[in-house]
Amino acid sequence: MNTKHSIGVFDSGYGGLTVFKSIAQKLPQYNYIYFGDNARSPYGDHSFDTVYQYTLECVEWLFAQGCQLVILACNTASAKALRSIQQNVLPFKYPNNRVLGVIRPTAEIVGEFTSSKTIGVMGTRGTINSESYLIEINKFFPEVKVLQQSCPMWVPLVENNEHLDRGADYFVEKYINELLEKDRKIDCILLACTHYPLLIPKIKEKLPANVSLLGQGDIVADSLVLYLKNHPEIESKIATQGSKSFFTSGDEKVFNRHASIFLDLMLFRIV
């Protein structure tokens, strides 16, 4: 019997591919299964209960494919579902499985990137309204002031491949200005959505020179490297053929077309 497992990477849509790409580059030896719940995305405006239910269904699907370790490469799912899954589901139903998110690894180091002790967090309405970043960052850096800004138009711009068009300028500038107006001491902005790295060229055009940008892909990948080093009982069970499989709950052709914005990979399969 094959006892080796793949690492599962889940997102409500395409954005998690930016995290997946970083993870696969840092840890290319492992087998991966990516699942995007495109048929029900975006998750950003759904209730906590709905996001929890959707996320749990997708996590359990990845478990069924042989993924003992699943990364929620989605800020909304991490904010609204991760803790409940870890506390209320895994110990009783899947005691040997693990589910990790993207918020805690980021919160653990974000305070190291600000001199003014004032940072901004930009994300979807769901992530911002959950206040998960406020709570988590305060645990590690209680002296750091955190200002938040929801950016409801940024994900549609990316998923419609309009993120580098002139039409995107208005919404990029609008949300940045709204955030910076809350406190002019902000000197670091965390992009708390995995879609947002694709907007970095536009964002940098609108940012003051003294404000730095922090994405999540490399942070989450580095955190996973450390996690596997510290948990050899998990690492030893991961298959190492370097295979990568991609699945979507939506239309295969649409997924192919949009995913190509995030990755130079065109071999996707549908479930």
Phi, psi and chi 1 to 4 in degrees:
 res  aa     phi    psi   chi1   chi2   chi3   chi4
   1 MET       -  134.7 -176.1  174.1   65.8      -
   2 ASN   -76.6  117.2 -177.5   12.0      -      -
   3 THR  -102.1    5.0   58.3      -      -      -
   4 LYS   -87.3  147.9  -65.4  -67.9 -174.6  177.5
   5 HIS  -125.4  160.2  -54.5  -82.1      -      -
   6 SER   -93.9  161.6  -62.3      -      -      -
   7 ILE   -88.6  126.1  -64.4  174.6      -      -
   8 GLY   -91.5  137.9      -      -      -      -
   9 VAL  -125.6  122.3 -179.1      -      -      -
  10 PHE  -118.8  141.3  163.4   72.9      -      -
  11 ASP  -146.9  157.4 -174.5   60.6      -      -
  12 SER   -68.3  -17.5   60.3      -      -      -
  13 GLY  -157.2 -117.1      -      -      -      -
  14 TYR  -103.4  -25.1  -52.7  100.4      -      -
  15 GLY   -56.7  -34.8      -      -      -      -
  16 GLY   -61.6  -14.7      -      -      -      -
  17 LEU   -64.4  -26.3  -70.5  167.3      -      -
  18 THR   -68.5  -36.4   61.3      -      -      -
  19 VAL   -72.9  -44.5  171.9      -      -      -
  20 PHE   -55.9  -43.6  166.6   79.9      -      -
  21 LYS   -59.6  -44.6 -174.1  174.4 -177.7  178.5
  22 SER   -65.0  -42.8  -66.4      -      -      -
  23 ILE   -62.6  -47.0  -69.1  173.5      -      -
  24 ALA   -65.7  -30.4      -      -      -      -
  25 GLN   -72.3  -37.4  -74.5  174.8  -18.5      -
  26 LYS   -79.3  -31.8  -64.0 -107.9  174.2  151.2
  27 LEU  -129.9   66.3  -63.4  165.0      -      -
  28 PRO   -71.7  -14.2   28.2  -35.7      -      -
  29 GLN   -76.9  -17.6   69.6  -89.4   33.9      -
  30 TYR   -89.5  161.3  -62.5  123.9      -      -
  31 ASN   -87.5  140.6  -70.4   13.1      -      -
  32 TYR  -131.3  146.2  -63.5   94.6      -      -
  33 ILE  -126.9  120.1  -63.3  176.7      -      -
  34 TYR  -102.6  133.7 -179.9   92.0      -      -
  35 PHE  -127.4  124.9 -178.8   79.4      -      -
  36 GLY  -112.1  124.8      -      -      -      -
  37 ASP   -87.1   59.0 -168.9   14.6      -      -
  38 ASN   -66.1  -24.6  -56.8   87.9      -      -
  39 ALA   -66.9  -22.7      -      -      -      -
  40 ARG  -121.1    9.0  -60.2 -174.9  -66.8 -166.1
  41 SER   -84.0  159.0   66.7      -      -      -
  42 PRO   -83.3  155.8   31.0  -35.4      -      -
  43 TYR   -86.8  -15.9  -79.9   13.4      -      -
  44 GLY   -52.2  -37.1      -      -      -      -
  45 ASP  -101.4    4.6  -68.3  -31.5      -      -
  46 HIS   -79.8  158.9  -72.9  -49.1      -      -
  47 SER   -69.5  166.1   69.0      -      -      -
  48 PHE   -58.5  -45.0  -87.4   76.2      -      -
  49 ASP   -63.1  -42.1  -73.0  -16.1      -      -
  50 THR   -66.9  -45.4  -61.0      -      -      -
  51 VAL   -62.7  -40.1  171.7      -      -      -
  52 TYR   -60.4  -47.3  167.5   74.3      -      -
  53 GLN   -64.5  -46.2 -173.2   59.4   45.0      -
  54 TYR   -61.5  -45.7  -73.2  176.4      -      -
  55 THR   -64.1  -43.9  -57.2      -      -      -
  56 LEU   -61.3  -42.5  178.4   58.6      -      -
  57 GLU   -59.9  -42.2  -70.4  172.1    5.2      -
  58 CYS   -71.8  -38.8  -64.8      -      -      -
  59 VAL   -62.9  -43.3  166.4      -      -      -
  60 GLU   -66.8  -32.3  -69.9 -170.5  -45.6      -
  61 TRP   -64.1  -43.3 -176.0   86.6      -      -
  62 LEU   -65.8  -37.9  -75.8  164.7      -      -
  63 PHE   -57.7  -42.9  -73.9  168.1      -      -
  64 ALA   -65.8  -23.2      -      -      -      -
  65 GLN   -85.8    1.3  -49.7  -46.0  -55.8      -
  66 GLY    96.5   22.4      -      -      -      -
  67 CYS   -96.2  107.0  -61.3      -      -      -
  68 GLN   -81.7  -23.7 -164.1  171.7   48.8      -
  69 LEU  -119.4  125.6  172.6   64.1      -      -
  70 VAL  -124.7  132.4  173.0      -      -      -
  71 ILE  -103.2  122.8  -47.9  -60.7      -      -
  72 LEU   -83.2   94.2  -59.3 -172.9      -      -
  73 ALA   -86.2   46.2      -      -      -      -
  74 CYS  -146.1  121.1  173.1      -      -      -
  75 ASN   -65.8  -38.5  -78.0  -85.8      -      -
  76 THR   -65.6  -45.2  -57.6      -      -      -
  77 ALA   -65.0  -39.3      -      -      -      -
  78 SER   -64.1  -37.6  -65.7      -      -      -
  79 ALA   -74.9  -38.8      -      -      -      -
  80 LYS  -103.5  -13.9  -66.5 -174.9  174.0 -177.0
  81 ALA  -130.2  -27.1      -      -      -      -
  82 LEU   -58.6  -51.3  176.5   60.8      -      -
  83 ARG   -60.9  -41.8 -171.9  175.3  -61.4  -84.4
  84 SER   -64.7  -40.1  -66.6      -      -      -
  85 ILE   -65.2  -44.0  -69.2  172.8      -      -
  86 GLN   -64.5  -38.9  -72.5  176.1  -29.5      -
  87 GLN   -91.2  -34.3  -66.0  179.6  -11.6      -
  88 ASN  -107.6  -13.9  -57.4  -32.8      -      -
  89 VAL  -115.7  -54.0  177.8      -      -      -
  90 LEU   -58.1  -48.3  -62.8 -173.0      -      -
  91 PRO   -61.1  -28.7  -20.3   33.1      -      -
  92 PHE  -100.0  -29.7  -51.2  102.4      -      -
  93 LYS  -113.0  -34.1 -163.3  172.1  179.4 -179.0
  94 TYR  -135.2   65.9  -54.3   99.9      -      -
  95 PRO   -63.9  -20.4   22.7  -33.5      -      -
  96 ASN   -96.2   -1.7  -63.5  -40.7      -      -
  97 ASN  -101.4  158.4  -69.4   13.1      -      -
  98 ARG  -133.6  143.6  -60.8  -68.3 -178.4  -91.5
  99 VAL  -128.8  125.8 -179.8      -      -      -
 100 LEU  -118.8  156.5  -53.1  175.7      -      -
 101 GLY  -119.8 -169.8      -      -      -      -
 102 VAL  -109.4  -11.2  -65.9      -      -      -
 103 ILE   -77.5  -50.6  -65.9  177.0      -      -
 104 ARG   -60.5  -46.6 -172.6  179.4 -179.1   92.2
 105 PRO   -57.0  -36.1  -23.5   33.8      -      -
 106 THR   -71.6  -44.9  -51.3      -      -      -
 107 ALA   -61.7  -29.5      -      -      -      -
 108 GLU   -68.3  -21.4  -72.9  176.8  -15.9      -
 109 ILE  -126.3   -9.3   67.7  167.2      -      -
 110 VAL   -60.7  -31.6   67.7      -      -      -
 111 GLY   -65.8  -15.9      -      -      -      -
 112 GLU   -77.4   -8.4  -59.7  171.0    6.7      -
 113 PHE  -106.2    8.5  -66.0   85.9      -      -
 114 THR  -122.7  134.2  173.8      -      -      -
 115 SER   -92.0  -31.3  -61.7      -      -      -
 116 SER   -85.4   -3.9   66.6      -      -      -
 117 LYS    59.9   33.9  -55.9  -60.0 -178.9 -174.6
 118 THR  -140.8  117.5  -49.9      -      -      -
 119 ILE  -125.4  158.7   66.9  170.3      -      -
 120 GLY  -112.4  146.2      -      -      -      -
 121 VAL  -122.3  124.1  175.7      -      -      -
 122 MET  -115.2  127.1  -51.7 -171.1   82.0      -
 123 GLY  -158.9 -172.8      -      -      -      -
 124 THR   -73.3  166.6   65.4      -      -      -
 125 ARG   -58.0  -41.7  -76.2 -163.6 -172.6  102.5
 126 GLY   -61.2  -45.7      -      -      -      -
 127 THR   -66.1  -45.2  -63.4      -      -      -
 128 ILE   -65.3  -45.9  -62.1  -56.6      -      -
 129 ASN   -66.3  -25.4  -69.4  -18.4      -      -
 130 SER   -69.6  -23.0   75.4      -      -      -
 131 GLU    59.5   22.1  -62.4 -167.6  -17.5      -
 132 SER   -62.2  -38.6  -65.7      -      -      -
 133 TYR   -69.3  -38.4  -83.6   97.0      -      -
 134 LEU   -58.1  -45.4  -67.9  176.7      -      -
 135 ILE   -67.3  -48.8  -65.0  167.6      -      -
 136 GLU   -69.8  -42.4  -69.1  -62.9  -39.7      -
 137 ILE   -64.2  -38.4  -67.5  172.1      -      -
 138 ASN   -61.9  -29.5 -176.3   63.9      -      -
 139 LYS   -64.9  -37.9  -69.0  177.9 -177.4  176.7
 140 PHE   -98.7  -30.4  -60.5  100.3      -      -
 141 PHE  -136.2   72.4  -58.5   96.5      -      -
 142 PRO   -63.1  -19.0   19.7  -31.1      -      -
 143 GLU   -83.4   -9.0   74.4  -77.3    4.9      -
 144 VAL   -90.3  130.4  171.2      -      -      -
 145 LYS   -87.5  133.3 -177.0  178.1 -179.6 -178.6
 146 VAL  -119.5  123.0 -178.9      -      -      -
 147 LEU  -110.1  140.8  -70.5  -53.2      -      -
 148 GLN  -117.7  153.3  -62.7 -167.3  111.8      -
 149 GLN  -147.5  121.1  177.1   64.2   44.0      -
 150 SER   -81.8  146.4   63.9      -      -      -
 151 CYS  -131.9   70.7  -49.0      -      -      -
 152 PRO   -63.0  -19.7   19.2  -30.8      -      -
 153 MET   -93.3   -8.9  -72.7  -58.8  -61.3      -
 154 TRP   -71.6  -41.7  -78.5   10.3      -      -
 155 VAL   -63.4  -47.6  168.0      -      -      -
 156 PRO   -58.1  -36.8  -25.8   34.5      -      -
 157 LEU   -61.6  -43.0  -75.3  170.1      -      -
 158 VAL   -68.9  -47.1  170.9      -      -      -
 159 GLU   -70.8  -18.9  -65.4 -155.5  -13.9      -
 160 ASN   -97.2   10.8  -73.5  -70.5      -      -
 161 ASN    57.3   36.2 -158.4   17.0      -      -
 162 GLU  -113.2   11.4  -63.1  175.9   -1.3      -
 163 HIS   -69.9  -20.1   53.3  -71.1      -      -
 164 LEU  -107.5    4.4  -62.4 -179.6      -      -
 165 ASP   -79.4  163.0  -65.9  -11.9      -      -
 166 ARG   -62.2  -31.1  -80.1 -166.8  174.5 -175.1
 167 GLY   -62.9  -19.8      -      -      -      -
 168 ALA   -77.6  -20.2      -      -      -      -
 169 ASP   -57.2  -42.2  -69.4   -7.4      -      -
 170 TYR   -59.2  -48.6  170.1   80.4      -      -
 171 PHE   -74.2  -32.3  -70.4  106.5      -      -
 172 VAL   -63.8  -49.0  170.3      -      -      -
 173 GLU   -66.5  -39.0 -172.7  169.5   16.1      -
 174 LYS   -57.9  -51.8  168.6 -177.3  167.9   66.0
 175 TYR   -71.9  -35.5  -61.3  140.3      -      -
 176 ILE   -64.6  -45.3  -71.7  173.8      -      -
 177 ASN   -63.4  -40.1  -72.7  -16.6      -      -
 178 GLU   -63.3  -37.1  -71.8  177.4    3.4      -
 179 LEU   -69.5  -49.8  173.7   62.2      -      -
 180 LEU   -66.5  -27.0  -65.4  179.3      -      -
 181 GLU   -67.4  -19.8  -75.5  169.3    6.5      -
 182 LYS   -73.6  -28.1  -65.7  174.5 -177.9  177.7
 183 ASP  -168.8  115.1 -164.1  -40.4      -      -
 184 ARG   -73.2   -4.1  -71.0  -66.1  171.9 -179.8
 185 LYS   -84.8   -5.3  -71.6 -162.4 -131.5  176.4
 186 ILE   -58.2  122.3  -67.3  171.8      -      -
 187 ASP  -123.7    5.9   64.4   -7.4      -      -
 188 CYS  -149.2  132.7  174.8      -      -      -
 189 ILE  -119.3  124.7  -68.4  178.0      -      -
 190 LEU   -92.4  125.3  169.5   63.5      -      -
 191 LEU   -87.0   96.4  -59.9  179.3      -      -
 192 ALA   -92.7   42.1      -      -      -      -
 193 CYS  -152.1  135.0  174.5      -      -      -
 194 THR   -74.0   -9.4   51.8      -      -      -
 195 HIS   -77.3  -30.3  -76.6   71.2      -      -
 196 TYR   -64.5  -26.8  -65.0  177.0      -      -
 197 PRO   -55.5  -26.6  -30.5   38.5      -      -
 198 LEU   -71.5  -15.0  -83.4   73.8      -      -
 199 LEU   -94.9    0.8  -77.3  160.2      -      -
 200 ILE   -55.2  -42.6  -76.1  176.6      -      -
 201 PRO   -56.6  -41.9  -27.2   36.9      -      -
 202 LYS   -70.6  -42.2  -70.3  -76.9 -171.9 -174.0
 203 ILE   -61.2  -43.6  -65.5  170.9      -      -
 204 LYS   -63.6  -29.9  -76.1 -173.5  172.7  179.4
 205 GLU   -64.9  -29.8  -70.7  175.8    6.0      -
 206 LYS   -99.6   -9.3  -50.5  -61.4 -178.3 -176.3
 207 LEU   -88.7  142.8  -84.9 -174.5      -      -
 208 PRO   -60.1  152.4  -20.8   31.2      -      -
 209 ALA   -62.6  -25.1      -      -      -      -
 210 ASN   -85.8   -1.0   67.6  -52.9      -      -
 211 VAL  -103.1  122.9 -179.8      -      -      -
 212 SER   -96.3  159.6   60.6      -      -      -
 213 LEU  -112.8  140.3  -82.4  178.2      -      -
 214 LEU  -127.7  117.7 -172.3   60.6      -      -
 215 GLY   -95.8  177.7      -      -      -      -
 216 GLN  -109.1  -18.9  -67.2 -179.6  -64.6      -
 217 GLY   -55.3  -56.4      -      -      -      -
 218 ASP   -67.8  -33.9  -72.4  -18.6      -      -
 219 ILE   -63.0  -47.4  -67.1  172.4      -      -
 220 VAL   -65.7  -40.0  174.2      -      -      -
 221 ALA   -63.0  -45.4      -      -      -      -
 222 ASP   -62.4  -38.6  -72.0  -19.9      -      -
 223 SER   -64.5  -38.3  177.7      -      -      -
 224 LEU   -68.0  -39.1 -178.2   58.4      -      -
 225 VAL   -55.6  -47.4  170.0      -      -      -
 226 LEU   -66.8  -40.0 -176.0   60.4      -      -
 227 TYR   -60.7  -46.2  178.7   85.7      -      -
 228 LEU   -67.6  -33.8  -67.0  174.7      -      -
 229 LYS   -64.8  -37.0 -179.1  178.9  178.4 -179.1
 230 ASN   -85.2  -10.6  -67.9  -25.5      -      -
 231 HIS  -128.7   70.9  -65.8   83.1      -      -
 232 PRO   -61.9  -24.0   21.0  -32.4      -      -
 233 GLU   -67.1  -25.8   76.4  -78.7    4.2      -
 234 ILE   -86.1  -48.4  -61.1  -70.0      -      -
 235 GLU   -59.1  -38.4 -166.8  -81.2  -23.0      -
 236 SER   -67.1  -16.7   63.2      -      -      -
 237 LYS   -96.4    0.2  -64.8  179.4 -178.5  177.8
 238 ILE   -89.2  130.5  -58.2  172.4      -      -
 239 ALA   -66.9  147.9      -      -      -      -
 240 THR  -126.8   43.2   53.9      -      -      -
 241 GLN   -89.4   -5.5  -72.8   85.6   28.3      -
 242 GLY    71.7   24.0      -      -      -      -
 243 SER   -83.2  152.9   71.7      -      -      -
 244 LYS  -136.6  120.9  -58.0  172.6 -177.7   65.5
 245 SER  -120.5  142.4  -60.4      -      -      -
 246 PHE  -125.9  133.5  -61.7   83.0      -      -
 247 PHE  -132.6  153.0  -63.2   82.9      -      -
 248 THR  -139.9  148.9  175.6      -      -      -
 249 SER   -86.0   -5.4   60.5      -      -      -
 250 GLY  -102.5 -155.3      -      -      -      -
 251 ASP   -76.6  129.4 -178.6   86.6      -      -
 252 GLU   -62.0  -44.1 -179.5 -178.3    7.3      -
 253 LYS   -67.0  -40.4  -68.5 -179.2  179.8  178.5
 254 VAL   -64.5  -41.7  173.8      -      -      -
 255 PHE   -61.6  -45.3 -174.8   70.7      -      -
 256 ASN   -54.4  -48.3  -98.1  -27.4      -      -
 257 ARG   -64.6  -47.3 -175.3  166.8   64.9 -109.2
 258 HIS   -74.6  -37.7  -73.1  -74.0      -      -
 259 ALA   -64.7  -26.5      -      -      -      -
 260 SER   -65.0  -18.4   65.7      -      -      -
 261 ILE   -66.8  -33.5  -59.5  169.2      -      -
 262 PHE   -94.5  -32.0  -62.2   85.2      -      -
 263 LEU  -137.3  152.3  -70.7  176.6      -      -
 264 ASP   -92.3   48.3  -64.1  -35.5      -      -
 265 LEU  -126.3  132.0  -66.8  170.5      -      -
 266 MET  -121.1   12.4  -65.3  -59.1  -65.7      -
 267 LEU  -104.0   88.9  -61.7  175.7      -      -
 268 PHE  -117.7  152.1  -60.5   93.4      -      -
 269 ARG  -125.5  156.2  -70.5 -176.9  -74.3  172.9
 270 ILE  -110.6  148.9 -170.3  169.1      -      -
 271 VAL  -113.1      -  -64.8      -      -      -
